[in-house]
């Protein structure tokens, strides 16, 4: 390649990257709060927490101003829990129109692009990173009060990419279950957030004991206190525990967030207590940002 051609190619790439950065900034500037939900391992109910967190905000005076990004490229499950399986993203004029969910929620997921539910996504890192960037910058999110990002398990390409594309993220919510293996792995998620300079809103212990639907007795199937113990050891807030409830799984399979389908259950009441703590975190963050801008 001639030197002039090489320089031209480099310049074109630089311009393209600058345009992408400007587009990303323009889109995210309209989103007031951004929260990522992460876990060290799979199978802890992270997507269920993400969906119900989004639903809680949408029902607390933020109708039509809540978005949820399913950033799990290989195993998207948000559409299933929201009853949106089979919907499609509308793409045109270099823009992506999100799928509208309950209470006007804007939803984006890889599932909305697959030809069929069973189709796997066999992609390497660069393609996944490109998809996530487009899911953030090319989607017509509009003016949102909050965007919930459901990240895949672990600390690989997808979580790292989201953090890099959203450096002004308000914080992360970490989900775990009270098992020895989960306690070990969740510490990696805490370290991941700290090394990248992301505020940790707190830790949720899911599947924390089984409450008998007949007698109300609580049985610790795994163990108890694991999430709180990790929070104390790592010096992060403990947001609360959500008990195992058969109806949570049943409602999720039916596309019904459990806080709406069974608001009187112990799981729903525990979850709403967690939501209140997250709301307080965001309010305090707003005050701090306002004070900093005045100073």
Steps between C-alpha positions, in 0.01 A plus 500: 500500500631843405576744787233743375237223490598382847470852640163543333375173652622603846328836466175338391510267797567790733202693361280193532599446862438868577155483341418189702611668823291808426196288418545298818530816708192657337289192571610438858473869596121458484504217755493631856605188690676182386525188716659167407396175666786252517593166654812293532327187369186391319184355649454755778190673361677811373268556203194457722640768731573729204150472354322548831725794587406665171131425563521646850639829369247510217215458749645759741427807291741427213255351248626535140840616631668168588719290272655156539795378294551124490876490445522122520572428133516121531220439748245783486208438735349844567239469218374170644453644849318804358278295270656655188635188330448520123517881482745665260720810506421744221820610323523782246673831426797398720270479802350215701151527645471307827215265578239650730427297811266544798443858622668635188833342591757505216668163458797392289631144477688274261196275522307752288743444211514119496312312226366255757516447875736199473751680275842533671722808472841366397707818518847594610586802712520776233151427367353497850666832583365656180149376576506641853625837378218514247246395762604807698581767241273406207183431698242776524482490879376858519482675837515238774500533877683169533658231287552155652773292335475125554856373457600139435676307778870555555740781417569450129442688176139610554530645854828670415357649180192639673713666765727654236203628298328637811781649713248723684304200630332562836596161635457124501271267691657162568281188526603179672352198677596368847729216390872463570587502129299816436661677794844437356407604146305813598816648648642505147205710388567743784868522406404549133282801584761652729785468253291674235395773741127422494297579814354189663141565598483179694456123512176303472479146633246315285347158576557565869304224667173338399176619658234229506187631326282297739644557846734794444802323649837604358752231405859587403559271202853627436601683818423839648689826540745441215417821316518715811829336594655582162371858526666544836826341386517710182370818660198547271133569584269203548172581325300203622396138454233358271354161603434214260144509374362250251270768359798716402618233258149425377419865436833558324428210266163658424659838427372661818743688730434365850462840670198560280358148483527431875564828681388361837760219509799500733733516199325810364499676835870425550578621150313828543707567812811456283358734234449769765869483593602533136268799457660664804845435353403678178348793689818544705708477184290775341559723803874435487515579128299819551729610782807424289368700202429803722846481657 
